[in-house]
C-alpha cells in the first residue's frame, strides 16, 4: 500500500463520487476505480457500500478513513519540516493577524530577539486562514490568529479569550453610561466591522454576538482593518466592537466602553504544525507564559 492509495481513497470519500474525485485528482475515472479496488484487495476488506448513487463508507471504511487522514497529515508535515530543517540558518517565521499587535505580541517579539539573538525571527501579516495554509506548506512556523479552525496537521493553543469592547465617537450618548453596555444598546447605530476580507474573521465573531441574541444592527459598514474602523468611529460614522487590547490605543476623539456579555470574547490562538518539536518553538511558548506571569495579565 502506497501513499497514493490513501490520497485516492480520501478524495473519493470526500467527493462521495468516483467521477468528481477523478476530476479533483486530474485523472480518468477507470484508473481511479481500479486503484480503489486494488486498495480493498490489499486490505482484504470492503471500504464502500456500492448500492446507492453516492458512495457510502462501511464501518471498516470509516475506521480506515480516520487513520488515512492522520497518515497523510504526518507525511505532509514531514515534507514541510524537512524543508525547514534543511535551511542552514536557524530561524522562526511568525504569522500574525493585525489586531494582535495591540496586545502582548510586540513585547513577545522584542523579548524573543533579545534572549535568543542566534535565531532569525521573521514576521508575516496573514489572516488566520492564510496562516493555516502557510503552516502546511512550511512558509511560517507559528501563527497568532483569532479563528478556531480544525486541521489535523495543525495544533492550536488558546492563549487567552480576550473581552470585546465597543468604540464610540467622542460625545456619543452611550459614552456617558456608568455601566457596561449590552449588545441591544448598539442596534440603533451603524456597526463598523473589520476586516472586510478574507472571511471568516473577527468581523464574524462580532456579528455572531448580535445573531446569538436575535438582534440585527441598523446598518453595517465593512472596512479593511481596525485603524480605519477607529477613524470612521472618530468621524461619527458609527460604532465598532473591537478587542479589549485596543483600549490601550488612546484617542481623544474615541471613547471605549465595556460590554456585559460574558460570551463576547475573541480568542488569541497560537497555531503550529502538530509534529513540530523544534527548540525555537518551545522557546517561544515558554516566553509567552513567562510574560503572562511577570505582568499578571489576563489577555494576550
Helices and strands as residue ranges (DSSP letters): H 3-15, H 18-25, H 29-43, E 48-49, E 56-57, H 59-85, E 91-96, G 98-102, H 105-115, E 120-125, H 128-137, E 142-145, E 154-169, G 173-176, G 183-186, E 190-194, H 202-211, E 219-223, H 226-234, E 240-243, G 244-248, E 254-258, E 265-273, H 279-295
